[in-house]
Amino acid sequence: TTEERMEKGNSTGSDMVGVQKPHQNKNAKGNFLQQFWNWDSYSSYVIFHLFFVAVLASMHTQMGDSELYIEVLGTLSLGIEALLPLPQAVSNYRKKSTEGLSKVLIGTWFLGDAFKTIYALVKAAPMQFWACGMFQLAMDCVILLQMLVYRKKKKK
């Protein structure tokens, strides 16, 4: 039951195997990035985001007129967005499965990334827009290919 899973430390109630909160894993010293999103409580999650927004607001107040700051901030945000499909592709590869992955989700990712990239190319947007868009399209194609390859293996 959900209550049993929560007692074992999986507060989401999901059936994810091996998920532990940082305070439950005695060997978590080197696992900061791996454990980062396993919040102990909703309030700690909110506090982190309030702090993060305050830091960004302070930086923007201090450097908002700097062209270099704006370019770096924009490039970082485009780069982070471009990397969104990468964990899914890696997870699919490790599991050799795309079970549970929505075809509609991947289809809309692909269409959105295609339209965004075409728009950036047609409007002669700065390089980071179309480069990140092309990377996203490539990752979308990898995931679509995984869906085809792993679907065939499942049927065998």
ABEGO torsion letter per residue (X at the ends): XAAAAAAAGBAAGBABBGBBBAAABAAAAAAAAAAAABBABAAAAAAAAAAAAAAAAAAAAAAAABAAAAAAAAAAAAAAAAAAAAAAAAAAAAAGBABGBBAAAAAAAAAAAAAAAAAAAAAGBBAAAAAAAAAAAAAAAAAAAAAAAAAAAAAX
